[in-house]
Amino acid sequence: MGILKDLYYGHIDIIGRNSMDSPEYRKCIENAAECEKEITQSSPEADALFLKYQEAQGRLNSMTEYEMFAAGFRMGAQLMLEMLRD
């Protein structure tokens, strides 16, 4: 595993753990939970398909988060290099 993945997945803890805890974030979580409840109650036979969708979406989100983290890290490194030039 490369250093970016180690840092991203928490194997290297330089900056500590920050969690998202804002009213807007909590509202989005509640909205998603309400939608999930409505979907599963309105169509119980779709539960397995919905679970499969959620797992696929979770994997996509994880991959996207890592790529955005890596891109931000690279940009930070480029800024540092720029600052060190004469």
The 8 nearest C-alpha neighbors of each residue, nearest first, counted from 0:
[[1, 4, 5, 2, 3, 6, 10, 8],
 [2, 0, 4, 3, 5, 6, 7, 8],
 [1, 3, 5, 4, 6, 0, 11, 7],
 [4, 2, 6, 5, 1, 7, 69, 72],
 [3, 5, 7, 6, 1, 2, 8, 0],
 [6, 4, 10, 2, 8, 3, 7, 11],
 [5, 7, 11, 3, 9, 4, 8, 10],
 [6, 8, 4, 9, 5, 3, 65, 68],
 [9, 7, 5, 6, 10, 4, 11, 3],
 [10, 8, 11, 6, 7, 12, 5, 4],
 [9, 11, 5, 6, 8, 12, 7, 4],
 [12, 10, 6, 9, 5, 13, 8, 7],
 [11, 13, 15, 9, 14, 10, 6, 16],
 [14, 12, 15, 11, 6, 9, 16, 10],
 [13, 15, 12, 16, 17, 11, 6, 9],
 [16, 14, 12, 13, 17, 9, 11, 18],
 [15, 17, 18, 14, 12, 9, 13, 19],
 [18, 16, 15, 19, 14, 20, 12, 9],
 [19, 17, 20, 16, 21, 15, 24, 25],
 [18, 20, 21, 17, 24, 25, 22, 23],
 [21, 19, 18, 24, 25, 22, 23, 17],
 [20, 22, 24, 23, 25, 19, 26, 18],
 [23, 21, 25, 24, 26, 20, 27, 19],
 [22, 24, 26, 21, 25, 27, 20, 28],
 [25, 23, 27, 21, 26, 22, 28, 20],
 [24, 26, 28, 22, 27, 23, 29, 21],
 [27, 25, 23, 29, 24, 28, 22, 30],
 [28, 26, 30, 24, 25, 29, 31, 23],
 [29, 27, 25, 31, 30, 26, 32, 24],
 [30, 28, 32, 26, 27, 31, 33, 25],
 [31, 29, 27, 33, 32, 28, 26, 34],
 [30, 32, 34, 28, 33, 29, 35, 27],
 [33, 31, 35, 29, 30, 34, 36, 28],
 [34, 32, 36, 30, 35, 31, 29, 37],
 [35, 33, 37, 31, 36, 32, 38, 30],
 [34, 36, 32, 38, 33, 37, 31, 39],
 [35, 37, 33, 39, 34, 38, 40, 32],
 [38, 36, 34, 40, 35, 39, 41, 33],
 [39, 37, 35, 41, 36, 40, 42, 34],
 [38, 40, 43, 36, 42, 41, 37, 46],
 [41, 39, 37, 38, 42, 43, 36, 35],
 [42, 40, 38, 39, 37, 43, 36, 45],
 [41, 43, 39, 44, 45, 40, 38, 46],
 [44, 42, 39, 45, 46, 40, 41, 38],
 [45, 43, 42, 46, 47, 39, 48, 41],
 [44, 46, 48, 43, 42, 47, 49, 39],
 [47, 45, 49, 48, 44, 43, 39, 50],
 [48, 46, 50, 49, 45, 51, 44, 52],
 [47, 49, 51, 45, 50, 46, 52, 44],
 [48, 50, 52, 46, 51, 47, 45, 53],
 [51, 49, 53, 47, 52, 48, 46, 54],
 [50, 52, 48, 54, 49, 53, 47, 55],
 [53, 51, 49, 55, 50, 54, 56, 48],
 [54, 52, 50, 56, 51, 55, 57, 49],
 [53, 55, 57, 51, 56, 52, 50, 58],
 [54, 56, 52, 58, 57, 53, 51, 59],
 [57, 55, 59, 53, 54, 58, 52, 60],
 [56, 58, 54, 60, 55, 59, 53, 61],
 [59, 57, 61, 55, 60, 56, 62, 54],
 [58, 60, 56, 62, 57, 61, 63, 55],
 [61, 59, 57, 63, 58, 62, 64, 56],
 [60, 62, 58, 64, 59, 63, 57, 65],
 [61, 63, 59, 65, 60, 64, 58, 66],
 [64, 62, 60, 66, 65, 61, 59, 67],
 [65, 63, 61, 67, 62, 66, 60, 68],
 [64, 66, 68, 62, 63, 67, 69, 61],
 [65, 67, 69, 63, 68, 64, 70, 62],
 [68, 66, 70, 64, 69, 65, 71, 63],
 [69, 67, 65, 71, 66, 70, 64, 72],
 [68, 70, 72, 66, 67, 71, 65, 73],
 [69, 71, 67, 73, 72, 68, 66, 74],
 [72, 70, 74, 68, 73, 69, 67, 75],
 [71, 73, 69, 75, 74, 70, 68, 76],
 [74, 72, 76, 70, 75, 71, 69, 77],
 [75, 73, 77, 71, 76, 72, 70, 78],
 [76, 74, 72, 78, 73, 77, 71, 79],
 [75, 77, 73, 79, 78, 74, 80, 72],
 [76, 78, 74, 80, 79, 75, 81, 73],
 [79, 77, 81, 75, 76, 80, 74, 82],
 [78, 80, 76, 82, 77, 81, 75, 83],
 [81, 79, 77, 83, 82, 78, 76, 84],
 [82, 80, 78, 79, 84, 83, 77, 76],
 [81, 83, 79, 80, 84, 78, 85, 77],
 [84, 82, 80, 81, 79, 85, 78, 77],
 [85, 83, 81, 82, 80, 79, 78, 77],
 [84, 83, 82, 81, 80, 79, 78, 77]]
